[in-house]
Amino acid sequence: MTWVSYALNTAVALAAADFCIKIASGKLSNSMALLLYGSCTFLAGLIWVIIDKSRGVDLYAQPMGILAAAGVGIAFSGVTIGLGRILKK
């Protein structure tokens, strides 16, 4: 896949997420929504790691990489919370 394909797929995924947030708004609490979102994200990452491990891909983690990845998770959690709060109004 080219970077354009990834960009288009990402845009479609973000649009789908926005659509789903609008549907879910008011139908479950923010904390439940974040729990479900986080669970789905965790499951996707876990499956990816299992697939990589089964293919013999080396799994490694340097301290700076762990901190950066945690930063991404925290940032996207903030985006999720923000969208939920905006759409709840």
C-alpha positions as a LaTeX table, in Angstrom:
\begin{tabular}{lrrr}
\hline
Residue & $x$ (\AA) & $y$ (\AA) & $z$ (\AA) \\
\hline
Met1 & 0.00 & 0.00 & 0.00 \\
Thr2 & 1.13 & 3.51 & $-0.68$ \\
Trp3 & 0.98 & 6.32 & 1.84 \\
Val4 & $-2.07$ & 7.68 & $-0.02$ \\
Ser5 & $-3.95$ & 4.42 & 0.62 \\
Tyr6 & $-3.09$ & 4.62 & 4.32 \\
Ala7 & $-4.18$ & 8.26 & 4.44 \\
Leu8 & $-7.50$ & 7.48 & 2.77 \\
Asn9 & $-8.14$ & 4.49 & 5.03 \\
Thr10 & $-7.31$ & 6.60 & 8.07 \\
Ala11 & $-9.69$ & 9.35 & 6.94 \\
Val12 & $-12.47$ & 6.80 & 6.45 \\
Ala13 & $-11.78$ & 5.28 & 9.88 \\
Leu14 & $-11.84$ & 8.72 & 11.53 \\
Ala15 & $-15.11$ & 9.58 & 9.78 \\
Ala16 & $-16.59$ & 6.27 & 10.94 \\
Ala17 & $-15.42$ & 6.97 & 14.50 \\
Asp18 & $-17.02$ & 10.43 & 14.40 \\
Phe19 & $-20.26$ & 8.94 & 13.07 \\
Cys20 & $-20.30$ & 6.26 & 15.78 \\
Ile21 & $-19.61$ & 8.83 & 18.51 \\
Lys22 & $-22.61$ & 10.83 & 17.31 \\
Ile23 & $-24.80$ & 7.71 & 17.40 \\
Ala24 & $-23.57$ & 6.72 & 20.89 \\
Ser25 & $-23.90$ & 10.24 & 22.30 \\
Gly26 & $-26.39$ & 10.26 & 25.15 \\
Lys27 & $-26.87$ & 6.50 & 25.01 \\
Leu28 & $-24.05$ & 5.59 & 27.39 \\
Ser29 & $-21.90$ & 7.43 & 29.88 \\
Asn30 & $-18.61$ & 8.97 & 28.85 \\
Ser31 & $-16.69$ & 6.59 & 31.09 \\
Met32 & $-18.40$ & 3.54 & 29.54 \\
Ala33 & $-17.73$ & 4.88 & 26.05 \\
Leu34 & $-14.04$ & 5.39 & 26.84 \\
Leu35 & $-13.83$ & 1.90 & 28.35 \\
Leu36 & $-15.34$ & 0.33 & 25.22 \\
Tyr37 & $-13.13$ & 2.39 & 22.91 \\
Gly38 & $-10.03$ & 1.50 & 24.90 \\
Ser39 & $-10.96$ & $-2.17$ & 24.96 \\
Cys40 & $-11.31$ & $-2.29$ & 21.18 \\
Thr41 & $-8.00$ & $-0.49$ & 20.72 \\
Phe42 & $-6.28$ & $-2.83$ & 23.19 \\
Leu43 & $-7.71$ & $-5.88$ & 21.44 \\
Ala44 & $-6.48$ & $-4.67$ & 18.04 \\
Gly45 & $-2.97$ & $-4.15$ & 19.46 \\
Leu46 & $-2.99$ & $-7.52$ & 21.20 \\
Ile47 & $-3.99$ & $-9.33$ & 18.01 \\
Trp48 & $-1.26$ & $-7.50$ & 16.08 \\
Val49 & 1.38 & $-8.55$ & 18.63 \\
Ile50 & 0.17 & $-12.16$ & 18.56 \\
Ile51 & 0.30 & $-12.22$ & 14.75 \\
Asp52 & 3.80 & $-10.69$ & 14.72 \\
Lys53 & 5.02 & $-13.15$ & 17.35 \\
Ser54 & 3.58 & $-16.10$ & 15.41 \\
Arg55 & 5.46 & $-14.88$ & 12.30 \\
Gly56 & 8.71 & $-14.72$ & 14.22 \\
Val57 & 8.97 & $-10.93$ & 14.27 \\
Asp58 & 11.23 & $-9.68$ & 17.07 \\
Leu59 & 9.31 & $-7.80$ & 19.75 \\
Tyr60 & 11.35 & $-5.14$ & 21.54 \\
Ala61 & 10.71 & $-1.99$ & 23.52 \\
Gln62 & 13.12 & 0.78 & 24.44 \\
Pro63 & 12.23 & 3.10 & 27.33 \\
Met64 & 11.83 & 6.16 & 25.06 \\
Gly65 & 9.60 & 4.18 & 22.71 \\
Ile66 & 7.40 & 3.08 & 25.61 \\
Leu67 & 7.04 & 6.68 & 26.80 \\
Ala68 & 6.24 & 7.92 & 23.29 \\
Ala69 & 3.65 & 5.17 & 22.76 \\
Ala70 & 2.04 & 6.00 & 26.11 \\
Gly71 & 1.96 & 9.64 & 25.03 \\
Val72 & 0.10 & 8.68 & 21.86 \\
Gly73 & $-2.41$ & 6.70 & 23.92 \\
Ile74 & $-2.95$ & 9.57 & 26.33 \\
Ala75 & $-3.31$ & 12.06 & 23.47 \\
Phe76 & $-5.87$ & 9.95 & 21.64 \\
Ser77 & $-7.76$ & 9.40 & 24.89 \\
Gly78 & $-7.94$ & 13.19 & 25.18 \\
Val79 & $-9.30$ & 13.38 & 21.62 \\
Thr80 & $-11.92$ & 10.77 & 22.42 \\
Ile81 & $-12.97$ & 12.51 & 25.63 \\
Gly82 & $-13.07$ & 15.87 & 23.86 \\
Leu83 & $-15.22$ & 14.60 & 20.99 \\
Gly84 & $-17.55$ & 12.91 & 23.43 \\
Arg85 & $-17.94$ & 16.09 & 25.47 \\
Ile86 & $-18.47$ & 18.27 & 22.39 \\
Leu87 & $-21.11$ & 15.98 & 20.91 \\
Lys88 & $-22.92$ & 15.51 & 24.23 \\
Lys89 & $-23.83$ & 19.20 & 24.38 \\
\hline
\end{tabular}
